Amino acid sequence: MKLEYDFAAIEAKWQKRWEEAKIFRTPTHPKKKYYCLVMYAYPSGDLHLGHIKNYVIGDVVARTKRQEGYDVLHPFGWDAFGLPAENAAIIHKVHPQKWTEENIKISREHLIRLGISYDWEREIWSYDPNYYKWNQYFFLKFWERGLAYRKGGWVNWCPGCQTVLANEQVVDGRCYRKTCNAEIEKRKLEQWFFKITAYAERLYEGISRLVDWPESVKTMQRNWIGRSEGVEISFPILGTEERIDVFTTRPDTLFGVTFIAVAPDAEITESLTRKTKEEKRIRDFIDRVLKKPEIERQAIGREKEGIFTGKFCLNPINQAQVPIFIADYVLASYGTGSIMGVPAHDQRDFEFAKRYQLPIKLVIRPKDGELKEETMEEAFTEEGIMINSGEFSNISSTEGRERITDYLIEKGMARKKVNYRLRDWLISRQRYWGTPIPAIHCERCGIVPVPEKDLPVLLPQNVSDYLPKGKSVLAGVEEFINTTCPQCSGKAKRDPDTMDTFVDSSWYFLRYLDPRNEKAPFTYSQTKEWLPIDKYIGGIEHATGHLIFFRFFTKVLYDLGLVAYDEPCLSLFTQGMVLYKGTVMSSSRKHGVWVGPFLSEYGADVARVAILFAAPPEKDLDWKDELVTGAGRFLSRIWRIFQEANFKIKKTLKKEELSPQSQRLYIRLNQTIKKVKEDNERFQFNTAIATLMEFLNDLFSFPDKESEVFQFSLYNFLVLLSPFAPHLAEELWERAGGRDFVSRLPFPSYDPDYLTFSEREIPIQINGKLRSKISVPIGTEEEEIKRLALSDKKVASYILGKEIKKIIYVKDKLINIVI
């Protein structure tokens, strides 16, 4: 496919002109603001077409909003720290910073060549000390408020990446990084956490205010936060002063408890096993179980494993003694890490009890039937009537929940509680390429914060051996790790870990407001002017990671008085992925269509139109070469008609003087403007482009290309085209003598009085071939339409002396005369 114009020269020309004129620079104080943000990028080097989909979507939004009179903030930056860059640097035997900077240079060049209208003066890099200094500043602020803390415990360990991962970075029991995908293990380590659970209720409640977020993302966040109302019941451990607290939403089944099950990595497990006869056997069991992925441990139908601790609890409702097990299907990350085993009314408990021959006690029967414990093949989990429950028997399970809860609370055995699945965010990483944690370990003073005046704690550059070793790389860098205590001036050591890179991305959208400020990360007044983000564009895979973390960060910063809003973004769009030969394009797997060579061969406007026209932007698309051919043909036809028509800029039109034929074109123009506007607002860019293609056909078929209505239509068509194919639009505008930039022209308005036709055009076919057309008033009866068709002069010449076998009329569409 070869374009009919020199796209390479034209695109380079306008990219240079835009930069020289700085037309995409952001005003300091917006009068009518629009913050259009695309998730910042990991610098992978040569981008593939899968990368550019969301960048092009964001650019069409930004350009359209400028046309609509908004002051647009459309920035970009680089998610440059983290495992991908470090692992790539190890493979290629270069320093991560060198690898990162070279890739940023390539990626930035591609984005500029695509004509993406970013304000490059606001570009940020997360590996820049002037950026990560503020990561450390926020860490200290969190620490001051008790939201950053260090503790020991079982954590997710990725054997592939040789570092710990947050719960949000474990997907189906494996590392979230597709190039790693290692099964996650559990290790007992002392790590830094952010106390996101302190904001669980606000994060959950705030979802209802995210009115323009996809329902799928909101559902995923609700499920991840996992809010549930229930009761926390205390089970005393026989022979000790300890108790096991269990959270349940079904206190109505309390009389059916036949065992207690504790997670292998629950805090209580240590005291249950310490100095017992079975300690070694239990510890061996725990070590083996914790090597299994959590998703596997929880699967229904899979054989459950457990081990008896030799200890018993008392059921507070009836004083029955129940054995305490450690069970693989119980997770420390949910509830208290312990469950009350009710085999008759929970399927996992049922399977566990069957395997270990534990009693199954039925305490709820169906409302309209009976069950027998000895014949049950699965747990009965529905509502029903309580039985075998003492004074609570023969009432509904719904009523029983309330009455047993009240009874237990009155006796001091339980308390109502709201439980969350969400767990605190583990931010420590045992890798080199990240933000150093600003903490100092002193034998005399303990763990103390680095004073704010000493920020940033710089990541040492002269590190040649940053291969992961299962422990923090920085611990072996003597000039970094050894320091003095800021409180007692004695010898001390820096914290050897670096921060999770999701910390970098939790506030980057705020740094764009004032990226060169050395005294503050941003100012409150700027957040008041530009927040919340008006449109945020990115992948749905971030639903329970970044998109929760950046909401959490914003709420903390709001409480600190640093930002004016407690939600960062009220409108989110998640784009579909781009596949190639049936598989998602991937830089790490070297699978895709690469942007650099594509732009050299076909140009930016073809890339933009093809990627947008291929499918609705929220859907996945499979890239085909035919998309290039179609986009190229469309742009070449635009070039051709503007040359043939000798385009003259015509911004106004005397619509009262239009002939019927001209009026028809004018109506089609208004229909096109209205449809493109509506499609753009709904992000249906594929149908917006299809509408432009249809109107281009109208323009080609219009006979009087020197007429005012035709030139007026070309002008409006050019402005509508501009966000999609900006280079071609600018060139055609300049060639017609246009001043300034077409990108700065206002979006066309449509004339509501000229949106519908009073007549309809009916094509006439003879034996399936188009021979003529007639115009008839809308609502004309079928018989009258047939009569007019037969009396048409062109038709008459074809049917003269022929037998008409039948006439087929497709209402409002066509007539086919069969002879």
KAJOVEN-V855890 format. One record per backbone hydrogen bond with DSSP energy under -1.0 kcal/mol. CO is the residue of the C=O (numbers start at 1). NH is the residue of the N-H. E is the energy in kcal/mol with one decimal. If there is no record, write none. Layout:
<<CO:NH:E> <CO:NH:E>>
This chain:
<<5:7:-1.7> <6:10:-2.1> <7:11:-3.0> <8:12:-2.0> <9:13:-2.1> <10:14:-2.1> <11:15:-2.1> <12:16:-1.9> <13:17:-2.1> <14:18:-2.7> <15:19:-1.8> <16:20:-2.6> <17:21:-2.5> <18:23:-1.4> <22:25:-1.3> <32:71:-3.4> <34:73:-2.5> <35:534:-1.1> <35:535:-1.9> <37:537:-2.5> <41:79:-3.0> <42:44:-1.5> <47:595:-3.2> <48:51:-1.2> <48:52:-1.3> <52:56:-2.9> <53:57:-2.3> <54:58:-2.5> <55:59:-1.9> <56:60:-2.4> <57:61:-2.0> <58:62:-2.6> <59:63:-2.9> <60:64:-2.3> <61:65:-2.5> <62:66:-1.9> <63:67:-1.9> <64:68:-1.5> <65:70:-2.4> <66:69:-1.7> <67:747:-1.7> <71:34:-1.9> <73:36:-2.2> <74:119:-2.0> <77:41:-1.6> <78:80:-1.7> <78:126:-2.1> <82:86:-1.8> <83:87:-3.2> <84:88:-2.2> <85:89:-2.3> <86:90:-2.1> <87:91:-2.2> <88:92:-2.4> <89:94:-2.0> <95:99:-2.5> <96:100:-2.7> <97:101:-2.8> <98:102:-2.2> <99:103:-2.0> <100:104:-2.5> <101:105:-2.0> <102:106:-1.7> <103:107:-2.9> <104:108:-3.2> <105:109:-1.8> <106:110:-1.9> <107:111:-2.2> <108:112:-2.4> <109:113:-2.4> <110:114:-1.5> <111:116:-1.9> <112:115:-1.5> <116:118:-1.7> <118:120:-1.3> <119:122:-2.0> <120:123:-1.4> <124:78:-1.8> <125:128:-1.5> <128:131:-2.5> <128:132:-2.5> <129:133:-1.7> <131:134:-1.7> <132:136:-1.9> <133:137:-1.8> <134:138:-2.6> <135:139:-2.1> <136:140:-2.1> <137:141:-2.0> <138:142:-2.8> <139:143:-2.5> <140:144:-2.4> <141:145:-1.3> <142:147:-3.2> <143:146:-1.6> <147:195:-2.8> <149:193:-3.1> <151:191:-2.8> <153:189:-2.4> <155:187:-2.0> <156:165:-1.8> <157:185:-2.9> <158:162:-1.5> <158:163:-1.1> <163:158:-2.8> <166:169:-1.8> <167:170:-1.6> <169:176:-1.8> <171:174:-1.7> <173:184:-2.5> <174:171:-2.6> <177:180:-1.8> <177:181:-2.2> <182:175:-2.3> <185:157:-3.3> <187:155:-3.2> <189:153:-1.6> <191:151:-2.4> <192:427:-2.0> <192:428:-1.1> <193:149:-2.1> <194:196:-2.2> <194:425:-1.9> <195:198:-1.3> <196:199:-1.9> <197:200:-1.4> <199:203:-2.8> <200:204:-2.3> <201:205:-3.2> <202:206:-2.4> <205:208:-1.2> <206:209:-1.6> <207:210:-1.6> <209:211:-1.9> <210:213:-1.5> <212:572:-2.1> <214:218:-2.1> <215:219:-2.7> <216:220:-2.1> <217:221:-2.3> <218:222:-2.5> <219:223:-2.6> <220:224:-2.2> <221:225:-2.8> <222:226:-2.5> <225:421:-1.6> <225:422:-1.9> <228:419:-3.3> <230:417:-2.5> <231:248:-2.5> <232:415:-1.5> <233:246:-2.7> <235:244:-2.7> <236:314:-2.0> <237:240:-1.7> <242:237:-2.4> <244:235:-2.5> <246:233:-3.1> <248:231:-2.8> <250:253:-1.9> <251:254:-1.8> <253:256:-2.1> <254:257:-1.5> <259:341:-3.2> <260:325:-3.4> <261:339:-3.0> <262:327:-2.0> <263:266:-1.7> <266:269:-1.0> <268:272:-1.7> <269:273:-1.5> <270:274:-1.9> <273:276:-1.3> <276:279:-1.5> <278:282:-2.8> <279:283:-2.7> <280:284:-2.5> <281:285:-1.9> <282:286:-2.7> <283:287:-2.7> <284:288:-2.0> <285:289:-2.6> <286:290:-2.5> <289:292:-2.1> <293:297:-2.0> <294:298:-1.6> <305:328:-2.8> <307:326:-2.4> <311:324:-2.5> <312:238:-2.5> <313:322:-2.6> <315:319:-2.9> <320:315:-2.9> <322:313:-3.0> <323:260:-2.7> <324:309:-2.4> <325:262:-2.3> <326:307:-1.9> <331:334:-1.2> <334:337:-1.7> <337:263:-2.9> <339:261:-2.4> <341:258:-2.4> <342:345:-1.9> <344:380:-2.8> <346:350:-2.5> <347:351:-2.4> <348:352:-2.2> <349:353:-2.9> <350:354:-2.2> <351:355:-1.8> <352:356:-2.1> <353:358:-2.3> <363:387:-2.6> <365:385:-2.6> <366:369:-1.1> <372:375:-1.2> <384:397:-2.8> <385:365:-2.8> <386:394:-3.6> <389:392:-2.2> <390:393:-1.7> <395:386:-3.1> <396:400:-2.7> <397:401:-1.9> <398:402:-1.1> <399:403:-2.3> <400:404:-2.9> <401:405:-1.8> <402:406:-2.3> <403:407:-2.3> <404:408:-2.7> <405:409:-2.4> <406:410:-2.4> <407:411:-1.7> <408:413:-2.9> <409:412:-1.2> <413:234:-2.5> <415:232:-2.8> <417:230:-2.8> <419:228:-2.4> <425:194:-2.7> <427:500:-1.6> <429:498:-2.4> <432:434:-1.9> <433:82:-2.2> <435:499:-2.4> <437:439:-2.3> <438:450:-2.0> <439:495:-2.4> <440:448:-2.9> <441:493:-2.2> <442:446:-2.3> <446:442:-2.9> <448:440:-2.9> <451:454:-1.9> <452:455:-1.7> <461:463:-1.8> <473:476:-1.8> <474:477:-1.5> <477:480:-1.2> <477:481:-2.9> <478:482:-2.0> <481:494:-2.7> <483:492:-2.6> <485:489:-1.8> <490:485:-3.0> <492:483:-2.6> <493:441:-3.8> <497:437:-1.8> <498:429:-2.0> <500:503:-2.0> <501:505:-1.5> <503:506:-1.0> <507:510:-2.0> <508:512:-1.2> <510:513:-1.3> <511:514:-1.4> <514:517:-1.6> <523:527:-1.6> <524:528:-1.9> <525:529:-1.6> <526:530:-2.3> <527:531:-2.0> <533:570:-1.1> <535:37:-2.8> <536:573:-3.2> <537:39:-2.4> <539:542:-1.5> <540:543:-2.0> <542:545:-1.2> <542:547:-2.3> <545:548:-1.5> <545:549:-2.7> <546:550:-3.1> <548:552:-2.5> <549:553:-2.8> <550:554:-1.6> <551:555:-1.9> <552:556:-2.2> <553:557:-2.8> <554:558:-2.2> <555:559:-2.1> <556:560:-1.8> <557:562:-2.7> <558:561:-1.3> <568:533:-3.1> <570:212:-1.4> <571:536:-2.2> <573:538:-2.1> <577:621:-2.2> <578:585:-2.4> <579:623:-3.3> <580:583:-1.3> <583:580:-3.1> <586:591:-2.7> <587:590:-1.2> <591:586:-3.0> <593:49:-2.1> <594:598:-1.9> <595:599:-2.9> <596:600:-1.7> <597:601:-1.7> <598:602:-3.1> <603:607:-1.5> <604:608:-2.8> <605:609:-2.6> <606:610:-2.7> <607:611:-2.2> <608:612:-1.7> <609:613:-2.6> <610:614:-1.5> <616:619:-2.3> <617:576:-2.7> <621:579:-3.7> <624:627:-1.4> <625:629:-1.6> <626:630:-2.6> <627:631:-2.2> <628:632:-2.7> <629:633:-2.4> <630:634:-2.1> <631:635:-2.2> <632:636:-2.4> <633:637:-2.2> <634:638:-1.7> <635:639:-2.3> <636:640:-2.4> <637:641:-2.5> <638:642:-1.9> <639:643:-1.6> <640:644:-2.9> <641:645:-2.2> <642:647:-1.7> <653:655:-1.3> <654:657:-1.4> <655:658:-1.3> <659:663:-3.1> <660:664:-1.8> <661:665:-1.5> <662:666:-2.4> <663:667:-2.5> <664:668:-2.2> <665:669:-2.2> <666:670:-2.2> <667:671:-2.5> <668:672:-2.1> <669:673:-2.6> <670:674:-2.4> <671:675:-2.4> <672:676:-2.7> <673:677:-2.4> <674:678:-2.4> <675:679:-2.8> <676:680:-2.6> <677:681:-2.0> <678:682:-1.5> <679:684:-3.0> <680:683:-1.2> <683:685:-1.3> <684:688:-1.6> <685:689:-2.3> <686:690:-1.8> <687:691:-2.1> <688:692:-1.8> <689:693:-2.3> <690:694:-2.2> <691:695:-2.2> <692:696:-2.2> <693:697:-1.5> <694:698:-1.5> <695:699:-2.3> <696:700:-2.2> <697:701:-2.0> <703:705:-1.3> <704:707:-1.1> <707:711:-2.1> <708:712:-2.8> <709:713:-1.9> <710:714:-2.3> <711:715:-2.1> <712:716:-2.0> <713:717:-2.5> <714:718:-2.2> <715:719:-1.7> <716:720:-2.2> <717:721:-2.1> <718:722:-1.4> <721:724:-1.4> <721:725:-2.5> <725:729:-2.0> <726:730:-2.3> <727:731:-2.1> <728:732:-2.4> <729:733:-2.0> <730:734:-2.5> <731:735:-2.4> <732:736:-1.0> <733:738:-2.6> <734:737:-2.1> <741:744:-1.4> <742:745:-1.6> <751:754:-2.0> <758:778:-2.2> <760:776:-2.6> <762:774:-2.0> <763:815:-2.2> <764:771:-3.0> <764:772:-1.6> <765:817:-3.2> <766:769:-1.5> <769:766:-2.6> <772:764:-3.3> <774:762:-3.2> <776:760:-3.3> <777:780:-1.7> <781:785:-1.9> <782:786:-2.4> <783:787:-2.1> <784:788:-2.5> <785:789:-2.1> <786:790:-2.2> <787:791:-1.4> <792:796:-2.8> <793:797:-1.7> <795:799:-2.0> <796:800:-1.1> <799:802:-2.6> <806:818:-2.8> <808:816:-2.9> <810:813:-2.9> <810:814:-1.7> <814:810:-2.8> <815:765:-3.5> <816:808:-3.0> <817:767:-2.4> <818:805:-2.3> <818:806:-1.4>>
